Amino acid sequence: MTELPKTFDPGAIEARWYPYWEENGLFRPERPDAEPWTIVNPPPNVTGSLHIGHALDNTLQDILTRHARLQGKDALWVVGTDHAGIATQMVVERQLEAEGKSRADMSREEFVARVWEWKDESGGQITRQLRRLGCSMDWANERFTMDEGFSRAVLKVFVDLYRDGLLYRDKRLVNWDPKFGTAISDLEVETREMQGKFWHLKYPLEDGSGFIHVATTRPETMLADMAVAVHPEDARYTALVGKKLKHPITGRLIPIVADEHADPELGSGVVKITPGHDFNDFEVGKRAGFKPVDMLNMFDAQARVVQTADGLIPQELLGLDRFEARDKVVARLEAEGFLENVEDRVVQTPFGDRSGAVIEPWLTDQWYVDAATLAKPAIAAVRDGDIGVVPESWKKTWFNWLENIQPWCVSRQLWWGHQIPAWYDDEGNVFVAETEEEARRETGDRPLRRDPDVLDTWFSSALWPFATLGWPDETELLKRHYPNDVLISGFDIIFFWDARMAMQGFQFMKEKPWNTLYLHGLVRDAKGQKMSKSKGNTVDPLGLVDRYGADALRFTLAAMESQGRDIKLDEKRVEGYRNFATKLWNAARFCQSNGIGASRTLEPPEATLPVNRWIVGETVKTVQALDLAMAELRFDESANTIYHFTWATFCDWYLELIKPVLSPLPQVGGAGGGPVDDSQQPDSPSPDPSRKREGSEAAETREVAAWVLDQILVMLHPFMPFITEELWHAMGERSYPIILAKWPMPDARALDPEASAEIEWLIETVQTLRSQRIETNIPPSAVLPTALLVSSDEELRRINRHQTILNRLARLRPAQIVRQDHGEFVFRADTVADEYGMADQVDRTSFTALQFPAGANTFISSVEGFVDLNAERIRLTKALEAAEKERDSLAGRLNNPSFVERAKPEAVEKARADHAEKASDAERYAAALARLG
């Protein structure tokens, strides 16, 4: 046994144990014959640093991984990082800019080499931060989405999809970032509310008979208008459908088409259709018969005005930035009488989340995956239950998106990333192959030019569940660990990553990627607001680790992770769970000081005392409840189960109840003072039951307390790995670390209803007396002379069995009642005076007394000198009136349908909680008044 210091220092413990685990290969012990268990981490960007969302996601994964490892499984937590094409390229370009250089000054090869150099020097920040959180990942086999093996898998997938007709080149609209000069995914688009305008325009009919009125938030794009649309059932325009308008600036003749996209209730009911620069208009244009190749494009890659294919844009507008062009177009419309009026309006505007530039829907040639075909088995797997989704409410979102999925644009105009394996000859013919040599074999000696684009990072990360295991090679790792057991993911990437993994998994492995998809919510601030740098409410998880320790942060996130809900993170909760760790630390110190060390056995020790039989049964119940909660992925319930058992059952009650039994032992070692033998190893048999045991109650209690503490440490280890490893070793000599311990096996035979009933009666009695003392304002230090009215002989025997501990915990002193005069109890004077050392001054036998009902019994305590009954009646009456007033006011609000239906859900929920609290307060105050008479 190693004596624990008085102060719990999480920083020192974390610095000691993580290197020990990693250097000794304990995150992936050799277990070739064990049941495989697998999870993969969502690969963070190599440029990233740990934010609170990462902390939640990885904490949940580590809890499951450590739990599986303790169950004896071959637990593999695949770890790696994503090359993060646009983010990484941006970091290096900024570096070059600081040096007075530019990517344009370098060849592609030189720039890519520079990025690799940056990655090797600076790309490991987030992996170091994950270690600080305690993540037990398989670092020895860390992957990177651009390492050699993974890159080979990416190229093969591209080529195979192309050859299967599931990947093709097409002209479609994309989210174009004009600052970075590349298409970006929807996830990289940030929509902001901006103050803008609504311009109301007039388009003349071709025959000059009148005008059609149109409103737009982007008047500059009218230069590429190809139609206007009206609703097919809008009677105002039925006669005009099929006629043409003369464009106010270009003179282009454009048709009036009927399409349900037009809303008769919005403005004039007419919308201009610019298929080359609006996603909705693109679809309307296709329905109207325009082919993408014929759709007009009026911008270049920098969002400057270029001539359309029909050559009708006025010369003075060419070359202008889109926003300069807007001003010129509006001025011209106004000058020529085509601008009716302008109104201010808040406009939803898309921005690149990294560039900060306004995103432009742009018609361009890109590579696309036939996502609709790939989605079919992913839809069926969830519908048939082959893939479980937790919470199940997300199934609707899964189906809705996949059943309406659009072609997936997978090409990006960058230099950093997997360059697309496609080559073109001088005639524009494309040849797709994994290598240039293969492509040349198809073309002969014709010169080839490789496609300069790279693949979307989501394309490569979609292969994560199987490419990290060695695919396309048939490795043993792949055979054992695919499909994975569970995926932990934020709901915000269900489309971008989760669904695409399912699609690629079924396509290339012919099987689901994981058995269960668990989707967690967002981590918000304490008020429920979404965290953002602009609001100044972001939380640095490493700052919380520095202040409270990794274990406290981990436990907070687990305890607050409720299925289907976001987390409202309050730093006070983290502080509270740091106090929980300190409570456990002090409990271990108490055990050490009383000769309780490491347990000798995995099985519950034999016990005769009711308190020991009770705690063994409570431990078994806790294991059972924890197993059920973990199986259902209820992290909050799991954390709260072990929390309440540790804090309340073990620390607050069991250790208090056994104090009279224990006698201090000076020796250091196991529970009975001796060394711990090898029978504690998970794979070793239980100790010989015939082994001679110490016969004393104290020895039995030390054995039981040691065993229970060991079970607590093992159950708590997935949530709080650092403190549990520290205490595991400090309690005595061990032949293995707790990270490789054996998960407790609940044995219902250890449940003892008789002992449970006995000790629960004792606890309930003490709790009742304590709460009634508090409500009556009796000082906590007061030891009250108390007589007892019992309901039966059995109750009397119970009280006699537990008299010592009952008197100590409830702060009572036995006293005798002589008689009762006019409602006032008369005690024997000596029993009262002796208690307070006032024998010489006390010359009367009548004292103020209160009755405290507890279960079937009533405790009658002298409160003379401790409570002014009249003052207490006044205090309680005021408190009762205030509680009833607030209770009734809240009830009125909750009975008002207008409040319940219109208020924010969180406001209604708070009102209900406040009402329940005030109702409970009123009941307590009323009961306390009744006791005073």
N, C-alpha and C positions, 0 to 999 in steps of 0.2 A: 504494500500500500504506500502510495506517495501522498504525503500530507498536502492538501489543497491550500493555496494561499487564501487569505481572507477576502481579497478583492477579485472579482471576476473580470478578466481583461480579454475581451474577444479578439482584439487585434493580434496579440501575441500568440493566441491559440491558432488562429487562422494561418499565420505565417509559419507555424511549425508543422501543421498536419497536411496542408495541401501538397507541399513538395514531397512529403513522406509517401502519400498515396500515389502520386504520379511517378516518382522515381522507382517505386517498387512494383509498378505495373498492376496496381490493385483495382484500377478502373476496368480492366479486362482480364481477370484471372483465367488461367487455362481450365476450361470445363468442357472438353470435347464431347462428353457423354450426357451433358445436361440438356434440359429443354431450352431451345433457343428463344430469345426474346430480343426484339429489335425496335429501335426508334431512331429517326433521323432528325437532326436539328434543321430548322429553316436556315439555310446558309446566310449569315449576315454579310452585308457588303464589306469587301476588304478595306474600304475607306472608312467604315463605320466606327462609332464609339457607342458604348452601352447606354441605351436609354431605358426608361422604366418599363416600356413595353417588352424590350428584350429580357429584362429582369423577370417579369412575370412568365413569359413564354418558357424561358430556360429553367426557371425554378420548378414549374410544373413537370417539365420533362425529367429533371433530375430526381424529383420525388419518385416518379414512376420507375426510373432506372435503378435507383438505389433500393427501392422496394423489391424489384425483380431480382436483383443481385442477392439480397438477403434471403429471398425464397429459394436460392440455390440455382437459379437459371443462368444460362449463358447469355448474360445481358450485354447487348452491344448498343452503344449510343454513338451513331455515326456523326462525326463533326467535320466541318469544313467551312470555307468562305466562298462567296460569289465574286466573280471578277468585276461585276458592277460596271458594265461598259461605259455609260455616259458619265457616271459619278467619278470613276477613276480617271477617265480621260480629262475631265474638267479639273481635277486636282493637279494633274501633271501640267496641263496647259497654264494654270495659274502659276505654277512653279517657274515655268519657262518665261512667262510674262514678267515675273519679278526679276528675272535675270536679263531682261531686255531682249528676249528671244520669242519666237513664235513657231507653232507647229508647221506653218507654211515654209519656214526656213529649213525644214528637215525632210528627209525621205521617210516614207512609211516605216521602213525597217528601223531607221534610227529612232523614230518616235516610239515605236513599240518596245525597243530595247530600253529606252529611257523609262517607260512605264514599268517594265519588269524590274528595273533597278530600284524604282520607288517602292514597288511592292515588297521586294526583299528587305528593304531598309525600314520601311514605315508601315507596312500592311498588317502587322500583327497586333495592333493595339486592342482590338475588340476581343481577340482570343485571350490576351492577358487579363482583360477585364472579366471574361467569363470564368477564368480560374479564380478570381477574387470572390466571385459569387458562390464558388464551391462546386461548379459543374463537373461531374465525374464522367467526362467524355473520353472516347478512345483516341487520345491525342497521338498515340504512336502511329495511327493510320489516318492522320488528318488529310482531308482532300481539299482540292481547289478546282473550281469549275473550268480552269484552263490548264490544269496539269496534263501531262502527256496522255495518260490513260483515259481521262474524262474527255479530252478533246477528240480522241479517236472515236469514242462513243457518240459524241455530238455529230461528227461528220457522217458516221454510218447512218444515224437516224435521218439526217437530212436527205441523204442519197436514197435510202430505202423508201422514205415517204414520197419522194419525187418519182421513183420508178413504179410505185404502187398507185400513182395518180392522185395522191393525197396532198401534194405540195406543188405549187405552180406560181408563175409570174403573171401579174395582172395589174391593170390600171384602176386604182380606187382612191377614195379619199382617206387621208391619214391625219393624225395629229402632228402637225409640222412645227418644230421649234426653229424659228428663223435665226435665233442667236447661235445655236449649236449646229444648225444645218442638218437636222436629222429628224426622222419620224420618231415619236415616243409613244409609249403605251398609255392607256387610260389611267393607270395607277400613277403615272408621273405627271398627270394633269391636275392642277389645283384650281378649283372654281372659286372665284371671289365675287362678292357683290361690289360693283363699281358704280359710281355716279356717272350716268351716261345720258343719251338723248334718244328721242323717238322722232324721226323725221317723217312727215307726211308728204307724199309726193303724188304728182299727177302724171299718168302715162296716157298719151293721146291714142285714140283708136285710129287704125290705118286709114279709114275713110274720112277722118276728120269730123265725125259726127258727135264726138264727146270725149270724155276722159274716164279712165279707171283710176280709182284712188288707192294708193298702196302706202303702207307705213313700214319703216325699217330702222334697225339700230345700227346698220352698217351700210351707209349709202355708197361708199366707195366700191363695194362689190357689184353694184348695179351695172358696172362696165362689162361684166360677164353674164348678165341676165340672159336666160334662154327661153323663159316663159313666165306667165303669171298663172296662179291657180285659184280656183273658186270651188266651194263645196258642190258636189253634184246635185244636192237637194236645195241649194240656195236659189229660190225663185227669182231673185233680183238679177241673176246673171245667166239664167238658163239659155236665153236667146243669144248670149254673147260667146258661149263655149264654141270653140273652133275658129272664131274670128281672130284677127291679129292686131297687135299694138305696134306703134312706132316708138322705138326707144327714144327718150328725151335727149340723150347725149350722142349715142352712137348711130342713131337712125336705124338700127337693126330691127327687122320685123320679127316679133316674137308672138307665139300663139297663146290664147287663153285656154287653159286645160282644166278639166274637172278632176278633183282629187280630194279625198276625205281628209287629207292633211290640213286643208284650209278650214278655219273655224269661223262659221257665220257670225258668232257672237263676239268675235274679237275684232275691234276696229271696223274697217269697211268689209271685212270678210274676204279680202283679197290678199294674197301673199305673192311676193316676187320669188321666182325660182332661179337660183344660181347653183346649178349642180356641181360646179367645180370648186365651190368654196363654202358649202354648208352640208352637214351630214343628212339632215332631213330632205334638203333639196335634191341631194344625190339620188335618194330613193324615189322621190317624186319624178325626177328626170328620167330614171329608168322605166318607171311605169308609164311615162308619157312617150316612150319610144326612143329616147336618146341613148345611144351607146356611149360607154365611158370614153372610148377613143375619140368621140366627136364632141365631148363636153368641153366648154371653153375654160381656159386657164389664163388668168390675168396677172399672176404673181410669179416671181422667180424664187429661188431658195432663200433669199434674204427678205422676202415679202416686199419687193419693189415691183412697181407696175411694169408689165411687159405687154407687147402686142398680142392680142388674141389671134386665133387661127384665121378669123375672117377679116383681120386688119382694120377694124372699125373704131378702135380707141383713138381719140384725138392725140396728135403728136405731143402737145404740150404736157400731157399727163404721163407720158412714158418715162420710166426711170425714177419716178417719185416714190418715196416711202409710202406705205399704205395709209398712214395717218395724215401725211401731207396731202396725199391724193384725196382723202376724205374732205379736207377743207376746200380744196379746189373744186371738187364735184359739187359740194353743197353751194358754194358761191356761184357756180355756173347755173345750177338749177334755179337758184333764187333770181339771178339776173334775167333768165329766160322765162320766168313765170311758172316753173314746174314745182316749186316748193310752196306748199300750202301753209304749213305751220310747223313749229318745233316744240316738243314738250320734254321736260326733264323726267328722267326715269332711271331707276336702279336696274342695272343690267348684269346678268350672270355672265362673267367673263372668264375664259379659261387661260391659265398661266402655266408655264413650265415650272415645276416645283423646284428645279435647280437653277435654271437660267433666269427666271423671273420675267421672261418675255411672254407677251400675249401669243397664245398658240393659234396657228392658222390652219383651218381645214384646207388641205392642199391635194390636188389630184396629181398623182405621180405613179410611176411603175415601181412595184414592190413585190416581194415574195410573200405568198400566202399559204397557210395550211387549211385544208378542208376540215375545219373544226366540227362541222355538223355531223360528218360521218364518224369522226373519232369519238364524238360525244355519246353516241348511242349506247355502247356497253357501259359507260360510266353512269348514264341515267338508269339503265336496267339494274346495275349492281346495287344502287341505293334503294331503288323501288322494291327489289326482291329481298332486301335485307342482307345481301352479301357484304356490303359495306355499311357499318353502323355509323350514324351521325348523332353526335351529342353536343348540344341539346337537339332533340328531334325537330324543333321548330325551324331549323336551318334547312331541312329537306326541301321545303317549299321554294326557298331561294335557289337551291341547287337545281331543282327541276326547271324553274322559271328561266334561269339564265341559259342552261344547257339546251333546253328545248327551243330557244330563240337565238341561239348562238350565231354570230357572224363569222366570216372568214377571218383568220388570225394573221395579222401582218407580222412577219418575223424578221424582216430586214431592217437594218439601221445604218445610217450614213456616218459611220464612225471608223476609226482605225484600230481601236482597242477592242478586241473581242474575237470570237470565232469567225474567221473570214469565210464567206459563203463558198462552198466547193462547186462553183459553176464557172465555166469558161466559155467565151464567145469567139467565134471566128469573125473575119472581116465582113461577112454578110449578115451578122447578127444572130446566127444560129447558136443555140446554147447547148452545152455538153456538161452534164452533172456527173461527177465522179469523186471518189474519196481523195484521189491524188491527181496531179497534173499528168503524170505518166499514164494513168488509166484513161484520162480524157483524150490524150494524144493518140492512144491506140484506136479510139473511135474516129478520129479526124484525119489520120495520116500525118502528112507533114505541114498541114496548114498552120499558120501562126495563130496563137490563141492569146486572149486577154482575159485575166481572171476578174470576176465580179468584185468591185472594190468594197462592197458593203459587208457588214458583219451581222451576226444573228442577235436577235433580241435575247437579253440575259434570261428571260423567263423560258425561252426555248431550251436552253441548256439546263436550267435548274429543274425543269419538268422531268428530267431523267434521274434526279437525285436518289430516289429510293432503290434503283437497281444499278446505275452506272457507278455509284460509290462502292458497290460490292463486287466490281470487276467486270461487269458486262461491257462489251459483247462476249468476253471469254466466259466459259462455263466453269466458274470458280467454285470451290467448296463453300466459300463465304456466301456466294449468291444462292447456292442450293439451300443452305441452312437458314439464311436470314431474309429471304424474299418469299412471300410478302412480309412487310414490316407488321408489327403488332398494332401500333397506334401512331397517329400523327397529331401533334399538338400545334394548333395554328390560330393566329388571329383571324377573326371573321372577315377582316378587310382584304385578305388575299385569297378568299375562297375561290374567286374566279381566276385570278392571275397565276396562282401556283397550285392550289389544291386540285381544282378540276382538271388542270392540264397534266398534273402527275397521273391522275386517274386515266385520262385519255391515252397518254403515252405508255403507261403501265400495261393496259389491256392490249395496246397495239403491238408492243414489242415483247412483253413477257406472257401475254395471253392470260393474264391474271391480275387481280386487283393489287394496288401498291401497298395497301394496309387494310387491316381488319376494321379499324375504327378511326373515324375522323372526329377529333374533339376541337370545338371552336370556342375560344374564350373572347371576352369583350375587351373594351378599352380600359386603360387606367386613367381615371380623371382626377382632378384635384378634389380637395375636401368638400367643396361646394357642388361637385358634380359637373364642373365646367371642363370642356375638352382642353387639354394642355397644349399650349403653343408659346413660342418664343415671344410673339407680339403681345400676348397677354401677360407675360412675365410669370406664369404659373407652372413652368416646367419643374420637374423634380429630378435631381441628379441621384441615381441609385447608389453610385459610389460614395457620394457625400453621406447618404444614410448609412452605408456600410461603415464609413469612418466613424460616425457618431454612435451607432448602436450595434454594429456587428452584422456580418452577413446572415447569421442565423436568425436574428430578429427581423430583418427585411424579408427573408425567405418565408418565415412563418406568417408574417403579416399578409403577404401576397397570397399564400395558400389559404389562410383562414378567411380571406375576403373574396376568394374566387368562387362565386356562386353561379351555377349554370344559367346561362341566358341573361346575365346581368353584367353591367360595367362595374368597375371598382372605383369607389370614392376614397382616394388615398389620403389619410390624415396622418401627419407625422406622429401625432400622439399615440396612434395605434402601434407604430413601430417602437416607440418608447415603451409602451405597455408590454410588448412581447420581449423587449430587452429585460424588463423587470421579471418576466416569466423565466427567462434563462437564469437570471440572478437567483430567483427562488429555487430553481433546480440545483444550482451550484451550492447554495446554502444548505439545502436538504442533504446533499452528498457530504458536505462538511459535518453536518450533524451526525450522519451515519458513521463517518470515520471516527468521530469523537466518542462514539458509543460502541466501538468494536465491530461495526458492520462494514464488511469489505465486499470483495467480488464473490459472486455465488459459485458454489461448487457444482451446480447441477443445472441442466436444461429443464428438467421436470420439476414441478412444484414440490417443495419439501413437505414432509409429513407435518401436520399441524394438529394440535389439540385445543389450544386456546381459541375461543370464538372470534376474537379480533384477528387472529392469523388465518383462520379458516375463511373469515369474511373477506380479507384483502386478497387472498388467492382467488376466490370466486369472482371478485370485482375485476381482477386482472384478466381472467378468462373472458368475462363479459366484454371488457374493453377490446381485447383482441378480436373477438367475434364482430363487434360493431365496426371496428376499424377495417377488418377484412371486407365487410360488406360495402362500406363507403368507398374503399379503394377500388373494388371491383366495378362499382358504378361510376367511377371517376368523379366522385363528389369530394373535391378537395377541401371545401370549407367544412364539411361534416367530418372528414378525416382529421383535420387539424384540431377542430373543436373537441372531438372525442378524446384525443390524447392529451389535449390541454386541460380539460376539466378533470380527467382522471389524475393527472400529475399534480395539478395545483390543489384541487379540492380534496379528492379522495385520499391521495397518498400523503401530500405535504400537510394539508390543514387538519386531516382527521387521523389517518393511520399513525403518523409519527407522533402526534399528540397523545393518541390513545395508548401507545406502547411505552411512553416515557416512564410510567411507574414500574413497568416490568423490567426495564433495562438497568443493568449495573455496568459502569464504565470498565472497559478492559484496556490495559496498557499495550498489549501486543499488537503487532502490525501483520496483516495478511488477509486471509479470506474471511468469510462471514463468521466462522467460528474461531478466527485468530490464526489459523494455519495457512500454509501455502495453497494456491489454487492448482489443482492437478489438470492433466490433459483431457479429462473427461468432458471439459467444457467445449471442446472442439465440435463444430456442428455435425461432423460425420462420425463422431465417436458414440459408443453406446452410453446410456444413462448409467449413473453410479450404481453400484451394487446395493439394492434396497436393504440387504441384510447388514450393511455397514453399520457399525455401532454408532449411535447418535448421542449427543449430549442430552441428558435427561431433564435439564432445568428449563423452566419457562423462558428465561432470558436467552438461553442458547437457541431454543426453537425460534424465538422471535428474531434473533439476529439472522438466522438462516433464511427465514421467510422474507424479512426486510431486504436482505441482499438479493434474493431471487427476484422480488418485485422490482427493485431498482434496476436490475439488469434488463428485465422485460421492458421497463419504461425507456431505457436508453436505446434499446434496439427498435422499439416502435417509433420513437421520436427521431431516430437517425435520418430517415429520408428527408425530414423537414428541417432538422437542425444538425447537420453532420459534424460541425466542428466541436461544439460543446460536448456532444455525446461521445465522440472519439476521445476527447480529453478526459472525461470522467470515467469512461470505460477502463482506461489504463491506470488512472489514479486510484481506483478502488481496489486494485490488487494486481498481482502478476497474471498476465494473460498470454496464451499461446497463439493468439490470432487477433487482429484488429477488428473493431466493431463493423467496419465496412464489409467484412467477410463473415460476420456472425450469421446465426441461423434465426430466421423469422419465427416468432413464437407460434406454437401450434395449440390452438384452443382445445382443451379437453373438457367436455361438459361434465365429466365425472367429478371434476374439481369444484363444481358448483355446490354450495351448501345452504339450502334454504333456511335451515334453522339458525345457523350463525348469521346469515344475512339479515333475517328478521330481528335478531337480538341487537346487532350493532346498528342497524338502521333505526331501530327504536331509540337507542341511546343518542344517536346523532340528531334525530328529529327533536328529541326532548331538549337537548342542549341548544339547538338552533332556535326553538320556540322560546325558551327562557331568555336567550340573549336578545332576540328581536323585541320581546316585550319589555325588557329592561331599557333598551334604546328608546322605544316609543314613549316610555314613561320618564325618560330623562334621568335615569339612575346612573351615576358615574361608573365608568367601566371598572374602576379599581375597587369599588365597594363590595365587600364580602357580606352577604345578607344572611342573618339568622333565619332559618327556614324550617317550617314544619310541613308535613305532607299528609294530604288526604288521598288515600289510594282507593282504586276501584275494585281491587281483588287481591287475593293472596298471591296470585302469580305475579301481579304487578309489583307487589311488595318484595317478592323474592328477586325479581329483576333489578329493582332499585338497590337492594342490599348487595347483589353481585357487583354492581357498578358504582357503588356509593362513593368510593375514593375518587374515581375519574370524573364522576358527575359533579361532585362538590368542587373539584379543581377547575373544570372547564366552565361551569356555570357560575362559579364564585359564590358558593353557598356554604353555610355552616349549620349543622343540624341543631334544631331547637325544639322545645316542647311547648305546646299550648295548654295552659291551665284551664281556661274557660273563655267564653265569649260574652262580653257585656255590651248590650245596645249596639250590636254590629261591629264592635271593636274587639280584636283578638287580644287576649292577655297571655303573654309568654312567661315562662319561668324567668325570674329576674337574672339568675346566675348565668343562664345560657346566653342571654343577650349581653350582660355586662362583661362577662369573661371575654367575649369576642372582641370587645373594643377597649378592654383594659380600664373600665370605669366602675369597677365593683364598689369602690368606696363612695362614689358620688350618687349611684343609682339607689333610690329608695322606694321605687314604685314598680309595678309589674305590668302596667298597661302601655302598649306601644302601638304607633300607627303601623298598620300592616296592609299589604295588598295581596290579592289572589292572582296567581299566574297559572291558568289552565294549560296543560301540556299533554296532549293525547287524552288518555282516560283518567289522568291524575290531575290533582291541583296542588300547586306549591304555594304555601302561604308564607310570605317573607316580611319580616320587620324592616320598614324603610325609614324608621325614626332617625332624624338627623341628615337624611340624604335627599328627601324630596319634600317640597312645600306643596301639599296637595291642592290647596286653593290656587296657588300660582300656576300649578301644572294644569288644573282644569281650565283656567283662563287661556293658557297657551294652546292647549289642544282644541278648545272650542274655536278660537280664531283660525287655527290651521285647518280645522274641519270645514268651517264656513268658506274659507278661501278655496280649498280643494273642490268643494261642491259647486261653488260659483264657476270656477274654470271648467269643471267637468260638464256642467249644464250648458255653458256657452259653446263649448266644443261640440256637444251633442246637437245643439241647434244648427251649427254650421254643417255638420255631417248629415243632418236630416233635410238640408236644403238642396234639392236637386240641381239648382243653378250652380252651387259651389262644386258639388261632386262631378258634374258633367263638364264644367268649363275650366276649373282650376287645373294646374299642372298636376300630373299623377303623383309627383314627389310631394307636392303640397298636401294633397288628399291623404297620402300615406302618413305624412308627419302628423296631420290632424288626428288621424285614427290612433296613432301611437301615443300622442299626448293625451287623448281622451282616456285611453286604457290606463295610462299612468296616473292621471288625476282621480279616476274612479277607484283605483287601488289605494291611493293615498287616503281618500275619504273613508274607505272601509277600515284602514288601519287606525286612523284617528278616532273613528267612532268606537272601535273595539277598545282602544286605550282609555277613552272616556268612560266606557262601561266598566272597566276594571277599577277606576277610581271611585265609582259609585256616585 
